[in-house]
Amino acid sequence: MKAKVLNEDGQKAVVEMVDKSLGSEMERNPVEIPKDISLKEIKLHKQPLHKLVSELQDIRSRHSTKNGGIRGIPSSVRNRIQRLEKVINYKVDILQKAISENESGGTSEES
């Protein structure tokens, strides 16, 4: 038996039916991911920040720039480092915004 692929309208209908059956609007994506990024960066956005930082440190420790400078590092590794730095900076910016909003707009229990 062949499976029929749903078009976009069919997919939306299925999502609405599932939402109605669950009885609540569930948040599917708690972290906002930019729309204009590659699939590899999307996968990185789904990982926790501490894993991204540790992976970046591991890569930098394995591939040193002692002998050939940045040219001594393979281009695939350089690209990975750039993607990691981009995602880490994005996540840090989001955390800083959330912290500043929480400090400025939050209610204090001391009063």
C-alpha positions in Angstrom: 0.0 0.0 0.0 1.4 3.4 -1.0 1.2 6.3 1.4 -0.3 9.4 0.1 1.7 12.6 0.6 -0.4 15.5 2.0 -0.2 18.9 0.5 0.2 22.0 2.6 -3.6 22.4 3.2 -3.9 18.8 4.2 -1.0 19.1 6.7 -2.6 22.2 8.3 -5.9 20.3 8.6 -4.2 17.4 10.4 -2.5 19.8 12.8 -5.8 21.6 13.6 -7.5 18.2 14.2 -4.7 17.1 16.6 -4.8 20.5 18.4 -8.6 20.1 18.8 -8.3 16.6 20.1 -5.7 17.6 22.7 -7.9 20.5 23.8 -5.1 23.1 24.0 -2.8 25.1 21.8 0.6 23.6 22.3 3.8 25.5 21.6 5.6 23.5 19.0 8.8 25.5 18.8 9.8 27.1 22.1 12.9 28.8 20.6 12.6 31.1 17.7 14.9 30.0 14.9 15.7 32.4 12.1 14.0 31.5 8.8 17.0 32.2 6.4 19.5 29.7 7.7 20.8 26.3 6.5 19.7 22.9 7.7 22.9 22.4 9.6 22.3 25.6 11.6 18.8 24.6 12.3 20.2 21.4 13.9 22.6 23.5 16.0 19.8 25.7 17.2 18.0 22.6 18.6 21.0 21.8 20.8 21.6 23.3 24.3 24.0 26.1 24.6 26.4 24.3 26.9 26.9 21.5 24.3 27.6 24.0 21.6 30.2 25.8 23.7 31.9 22.6 24.6 32.0 21.4 21.0 33.5 24.7 19.9 36.2 24.4 22.6 36.9 20.8 21.6 37.3 21.7 17.9 39.6 24.6 18.7 41.8 22.5 20.9 42.1 19.7 18.3 42.8 22.0 15.4 45.5 24.5 16.4 46.7 27.3 14.3 50.3 27.0 15.3 51.9 25.9 12.1 49.8 27.3 9.3 47.6 29.8 10.9 43.9 29.6 9.9 45.0 28.0 6.6 46.1 25.0 8.6 42.6 24.1 9.5 40.4 22.3 6.9 37.7 24.4 5.4 34.9 22.1 6.7 36.2 22.6 10.2 36.4 26.4 9.7 32.8 26.4 8.4 31.7 24.4 11.5 33.4 26.9 13.8 31.7 29.8 12.0 28.3 28.1 12.3 28.8 27.3 16.0 29.9 30.9 16.7 26.9 32.3 14.8 24.4 30.1 16.7 26.1 30.7 20.1 26.0 34.4 19.6 22.3 34.3 18.6 21.4 32.2 21.7 23.4 34.5 24.0 21.6 37.5 22.6 18.3 35.9 23.2 19.3 35.0 26.8 20.5 38.6 27.4 17.3 40.0 26.1 15.3 37.7 28.3 17.3 38.5 31.4 17.0 42.2 30.8 13.3 42.0 30.3 12.9 39.9 33.4 14.9 42.4 35.5 13.1 45.5 34.2 9.6 44.2 33.8 9.4 41.7 36.6 7.6 42.2 39.8 9.7 42.2 43.0 8.6 40.2 46.0 10.5 42.5 48.3 7.9 45.3 48.3 
